[in-house]
Amino acid sequence: VSAKDGRPVVAVGKYGKGRIVQVGYWDDGFTPYTRHGHYGTDEVRPYRYWETQYAFIARAVAWAAGKEPTTVLNVEKTAATDRETRVTLTAAGKPVLGPCLATVSLRGEEDRLLGTTAVWLTPSRTPEAKSVTLPAGCYGRNFVEVVLRINGLVADSACVSFERPRPARIRSIEGIDKEKVY
């Protein structure tokens, strides 16, 4: 995986019989320092996805050790309309003992929680797709976050985004005599 400028961010390879994962990031800390510059402010916000970064490192180490998880969460598709957001999920892999619960949350680009729901999944080699419905997303970028828990412990997570186009707006009308507008 490469950054926009072509520098590698994540690289994988083999060395002898082993696997290698190399991750490139700034050398002044692992969790990014984020600024939220909307509406002319330079407000610093906490980075709410820090758990995702540590989960990524844990997965990379597990992959390099040849210990991939037995159950994998898949977000099959996301469909958004003006009325709702529909998300289809599966859990593929070996059947597990105990309940397997997927919590699905929808957030707008301002990080506002728009809705959340949960669905029980049964991991199998031929997974059954389950659909959940959430409220319509905000205009702009939206994020669907899914966390899969087995026996109450986080087993996998996923995040997908989609864009909801902003409606056309009239910003100004020129050349009209305001006295004759009714």
C-alpha positions in Angstrom: 0.0 0.0 0.0 1.4 3.4 -1.0 0.8 7.0 0.0 -0.3 9.6 -2.7 3.3 10.5 -3.3 4.3 6.8 -3.9 6.1 6.1 -0.6 5.2 2.7 0.8 3.0 2.8 3.9 2.6 -1.0 4.3 4.7 -3.7 2.6 4.7 -7.4 3.0 7.1 -10.1 1.9 8.8 -13.3 2.7 12.3 -14.0 4.1 13.2 -17.7 4.0 10.2 -19.5 5.4 9.0 -16.5 7.4 6.7 -13.6 6.5 7.6 -9.9 7.0 5.3 -6.9 7.5 6.9 -3.4 7.3 4.8 -0.3 8.3 5.9 3.2 7.6 4.7 6.2 9.6 6.0 9.4 11.2 8.7 8.8 13.8 7.1 11.1 16.4 4.3 8.7 17.6 2.1 6.0 16.3 -1.3 7.7 16.8 -1.8 10.7 14.5 -2.2 14.3 15.8 -5.4 15.4 14.0 -6.7 18.9 13.3 -10.3 19.6 12.5 -10.3 22.7 10.5 -14.0 23.3 9.6 -15.6 26.6 9.9 -12.4 28.5 10.1 -11.2 26.9 13.3 -8.0 25.0 14.0 -9.5 22.8 16.7 -7.5 19.7 17.7 -9.6 16.6 18.0 -8.8 13.3 19.7 -8.1 10.5 17.3 -11.0 8.2 17.8 -9.6 5.3 15.7 -6.5 4.6 17.8 -7.9 1.2 18.6 -8.0 0.5 14.9 -4.3 1.2 14.5 -3.3 -1.1 17.3 -5.7 -3.8 15.9 -3.9 -3.4 12.6 -0.5 -4.0 14.2 -1.9 -7.0 16.0 -3.3 -8.4 12.8 0.0 -7.8 11.0 1.9 -9.6 13.7 -0.6 -12.5 13.6 -0.3 -12.7 9.8 3.5 -12.7 9.9 3.4 -15.5 12.5 1.0 -17.5 10.3 -1.8 -17.2 12.9 -4.6 -15.7 10.9 -8.0 -15.5 12.7 -10.5 -18.3 12.1 -13.5 -15.9 11.7 -13.4 -12.9 9.4 -16.1 -10.2 9.2 -17.1 -9.0 5.7 -19.1 -5.9 4.9 -20.5 -7.1 1.6 -22.2 -3.9 0.5 -23.5 -0.6 1.6 -26.5 1.1 -0.1 -27.6 4.6 0.9 -30.8 6.5 0.0 -32.4 9.7 1.2 -34.3 7.6 3.8 -31.9 4.9 5.0 -28.5 3.2 4.9 -28.6 -0.5 4.3 -25.5 -2.6 5.2 -25.1 -6.3 4.4 -22.7 -8.4 6.5 -21.3 -11.9 6.7 -18.9 -13.7 9.0 -16.8 -16.3 7.2 -14.7 -19.0 8.7 -14.9 -21.9 11.1 -18.0 -22.1 13.3 -17.3 -20.7 16.8 -18.6 -21.6 20.1 -20.7 -18.9 21.7 -22.7 -15.9 20.5 -21.3 -13.8 17.6 -22.7 -10.3 17.7 -22.0 -7.6 15.1 -22.5 -4.0 16.2 -23.1 -1.6 13.3 -22.7 2.2 13.7 -23.1 5.0 11.2 -21.2 8.3 11.7 -21.2 11.5 9.6 -18.1 13.3 8.5 -18.3 15.5 11.6 -17.9 12.3 13.6 -21.5 12.5 14.9 -23.2 9.2 15.7 -26.3 8.9 13.4 -27.4 5.4 14.4 -26.4 2.1 15.7 -27.8 -1.4 15.7 -26.7 -5.0 16.2 -27.2 -8.3 14.5 -26.3 -11.9 15.4 -24.1 -13.7 12.9 -23.3 -17.4 12.5 -19.8 -17.9 11.1 -19.5 -20.7 8.6 -17.6 -21.7 5.5 -20.7 -20.7 3.4 -21.8 -17.6 5.4 -25.3 -16.3 5.4 -25.7 -12.6 4.6 -27.5 -10.4 7.1 -28.8 -7.0 6.3 -29.2 -4.1 8.8 -30.9 -0.8 8.3 -29.7 2.5 9.7 -30.9 6.1 9.3 -29.9 8.0 6.2 -26.4 9.4 6.3 -25.5 13.0 6.3 -24.6 14.8 3.1 -20.9 14.3 2.4 -18.7 11.4 3.7 -20.3 8.8 6.0 -18.6 5.9 7.9 -20.1 2.5 8.7 -18.2 1.0 11.5 -18.8 -2.7 12.4 -17.4 -4.6 15.4 -17.7 -8.4 15.7 -17.7 -9.8 19.2 -17.5 -13.5 20.0 -18.4 -14.4 23.6 -18.2 -10.6 24.4 -14.6 -10.2 23.1 -13.7 -8.3 20.0 -12.9 -10.7 17.2 -12.8 -8.5 14.1 -13.8 -5.0 13.0 -14.3 -3.2 9.7 -15.0 0.3 8.5 -16.4 1.4 5.1 -17.2 4.8 3.9 -19.6 6.2 1.3 -20.4 9.6 -0.1 -23.9 11.0 0.0 -24.0 13.8 -2.6 -25.1 17.2 -1.4 -28.2 18.6 -3.1 -27.9 21.4 -5.6 -28.3 24.9 -4.1 -28.8 28.3 -5.5 -26.1 30.5 -4.0 -27.1 33.7 -5.8 -29.2 35.1 -8.6 -27.9 38.1 -10.5 -29.6 40.4 -13.0 -33.1 40.3 -11.4 -34.9 43.4 -10.3 -35.7 42.7 -6.6 -38.6 45.2 -6.7 -40.4 43.0 -9.3 -40.0 39.6 -7.5 -43.2 38.4 -5.9 
